[in-house]
Amino acid sequence: MSAIFYHSEKQREVAEQSKEEHQKTVKRQIQTVIKPAETFYDAEDYHQKYMLRQHRSLFQGLVLKPNEEVWSHAASRLNGYMAGYGRLKDFEAEAANFGLSEEQEEYVRKKIRAGGMN
């Protein structure tokens, strides 16, 4: 589930505004829900970066320490790309930061193109 949890009315307003602005730039309906923050529990390990984990060689290519995928910026960004969120031009701008092989980068490009997020 894609969600934004807010702690104040101001955070809710900023989240709603950001969602509305981004919706103008993409064709697909944004499914992110915006809800008040309540008690939070980390998901079980096998749920962390679920969409990225479906592409095992890409996930393993990140060479993360145990549980590092929870906090890894690279894992979070790649999880989004593998879930169909993000544009090719955005990936190209940050691809060098992920430490992927050329083959892995091309794999991500192919997935982004297939998802129509050029």
C-alpha positions in Angstrom: 0.0 0.0 0.0 1.2 3.5 -0.8 0.4 5.8 2.0 1.3 9.1 3.6 0.6 9.5 7.3 0.3 12.9 8.8 0.7 14.2 12.3 -0.8 17.6 11.9 -3.4 19.4 9.8 -0.6 21.3 8.1 1.1 18.0 7.1 -2.2 16.7 5.8 -2.7 19.9 3.7 0.8 19.7 2.3 0.3 16.0 1.4 -3.0 16.6 -0.3 -1.6 19.5 -2.3 1.5 17.5 -3.3 -0.7 14.6 -4.4 -3.0 16.9 -6.4 0.0 18.6 -8.1 1.6 15.3 -9.0 -1.6 13.9 -10.3 -1.5 16.6 -13.0 1.7 15.1 -14.3 0.8 11.5 -14.6 -1.9 9.6 -16.5 -2.6 6.9 -14.0 -4.8 7.7 -10.9 -2.5 8.0 -7.9 -3.5 5.4 -5.4 -1.6 6.8 -2.4 -3.9 7.3 0.6 -3.4 10.1 3.1 -4.3 9.2 6.6 -3.6 10.3 10.2 -0.6 8.7 11.8 -1.4 6.2 14.4 0.6 3.4 16.0 3.1 2.3 13.5 4.7 -1.2 13.1 7.4 -2.1 10.7 6.3 -4.7 8.2 7.8 -8.2 8.4 11.2 -8.5 6.6 9.6 -10.3 3.6 7.2 -7.3 3.0 10.0 -4.7 3.1 10.4 -3.3 -0.5 8.0 -5.9 -1.7 8.0 -4.8 -5.4 11.7 -4.7 -5.5 12.0 -8.2 -4.0 10.0 -9.5 -7.0 13.1 -8.8 -9.1 15.5 -10.9 -7.0 18.7 -10.2 -9.0 18.1 -6.5 -8.8 17.4 -6.6 -5.1 20.4 -8.8 -4.4 22.5 -6.5 -6.5 22.1 -3.8 -4.0 24.2 -5.8 -1.5 22.4 -4.6 1.6 23.2 -5.5 5.2 20.4 -7.4 7.0 17.4 -5.1 7.5 19.1 -2.2 5.7 16.4 -2.3 3.0 14.1 -0.7 5.5 16.2 2.5 5.5 18.0 2.4 2.2 17.2 5.3 -0.1 18.3 3.3 -3.1 16.1 0.4 -2.2 13.1 2.7 -1.7 13.6 4.5 -5.0 14.1 1.2 -6.9 11.0 -0.3 -5.2 9.0 2.6 -6.5 10.3 2.2 -10.1 9.6 -1.5 -10.0 6.1 -0.8 -8.7 5.5 1.4 -11.8 6.0 4.8 -10.1 8.6 7.1 -11.5 9.6 8.3 -15.0 12.5 7.2 -17.2 14.0 10.7 -17.1 14.0 10.6 -13.2 15.7 7.2 -13.2 18.3 8.5 -15.6 19.0 11.5 -13.4 19.7 9.2 -10.4 20.8 5.9 -11.8 24.5 6.4 -11.0 23.6 6.7 -7.3 22.2 3.1 -7.0 25.5 1.3 -7.7 23.9 -1.0 -10.2 25.6 -2.8 -13.1 24.9 -1.6 -16.6 22.8 -4.8 -17.1 20.7 -4.0 -14.0 20.3 -0.4 -15.1 19.0 -1.5 -18.5 16.6 -3.9 -16.7 15.1 -1.0 -14.7 14.9 1.1 -17.9 13.0 -1.8 -19.6 10.6 -2.1 -16.8 9.9 1.7 -16.7 9.3 1.7 -20.5 7.0 -1.3 -20.2 5.0 0.5 -17.6 4.5 3.5 -19.8 6.3 5.8 -17.3 8.6 7.4 -19.9 
